[in-house]
Amino acid sequence: MTSIREQAWGIIADVLASDDPSGASMRHRLCEHLAAYPLEPERALFLHMQETRERPTAGDPAGTQQGSGTRSRAAVEHPGSFQRNLRISELLHNRMLLTAFQPILDLGLGTAVGVEALSRFVSDDGASADVWFAEATALGRSLELEFFAMGSALRTAEELPEHVFLSINISPAACLDARLSELLAAGRIPLDRIVLELTESVRDDDYPDVVAALAPLRVEGLRIAVDDVNPDLGAMSRMVQLEPDFIKLGRNVISGIDSDQHQQQLAGGMVGFAARMGCTLIAEGVEDSAELTALAAHGITLGQGYFLGRPTIQPQEWASWTLQDSHKAP
């Protein structure tokens, strides 16, 4: 079992092992952070992510210089694409990614019943996960990066309390990839603790294939969630085909639920739909106590958001996610 701290040390070791002259300044800054926090490598790593910025190699402003002092044909003809590919390859090779978890709480009890895994990339420019995935998609490497992130989430989740489920974001394309079942089988987290959270709309033509691909895993206990549901007739019809275990309601549904009658009717309709489907609603993006109270009053039992708990990489926080008594839903 690899801890967050051990992961951080592994990434730091890989960075410092490089002898590339262009990265000397970056390595020096990382060493300064380690000196300031010798017992907290994960904190030093995140400070390094936030404070450093990518700089091209001196004498090579386009960043196309190769280690041998020559440029490949691809680098000369497509320098931007070449450098972005190299950047992603280095990230994968050096395991420059950490997994943070955000709690999903039982709104009545105020205790964590699950977590959503969120990727945090270690890069000189502090680019967000959205930027990295967009870049990988543009280069045709989205699935490569997606499975890398999923593997990190599964390894890190070994330190989670055993009573919580693990929700991992996944695209429809990854559901159809043979690597999915191989990755889940190789992990130590039982399938009945894993929820695959579809982050993109499944095209109508792809629904039968996605349902068929996931069916064997669901028989073994795997569960499915659909993220940020748009409560229109077409989406509801497709939901019937997928038969998810969880439906996540985003801000488009829960924003203003404490005061807006239209939002209250919308949420009430989703509660009735979920009951008929036999699935559970998760309110995502809960921002304050008024929303929390209204959600519980409408029969929504699970919630997630900054008001309930922020994403964190700290294992000591994973075991202590509870709401204060004054924040529990009545």
Secondary structure, DSSP 8 states (H G I E B T S, - for coil): ---HHHHHHHHHHHHHH---GGGHHHHHHHHHHHHH-TT-HHHHHHHHHHH------TT-TTS---TTS---HHHHHSHHHHHHHHHHHHHHHTT-EEEEEEEEEETTTTEEEEEEEEEEE--TT---HHHHHHHHHHTT-HHHHHHHHHHHHHHHGGGS-TTSEEEEEE-HHHHTSTHHHHHHHHSSS-GGGEEEEE-S---GGGHHHHHHHHHHHHHTT-EEEE-S---SHHHHHHHHHH--SEEEE-HHHHTTTTT-HHHHHHHHHHHHHHHHHT-EEEEE---SHHHHHHHHHTT--EEESTTT---B--HHHHTT-B--GGGS--
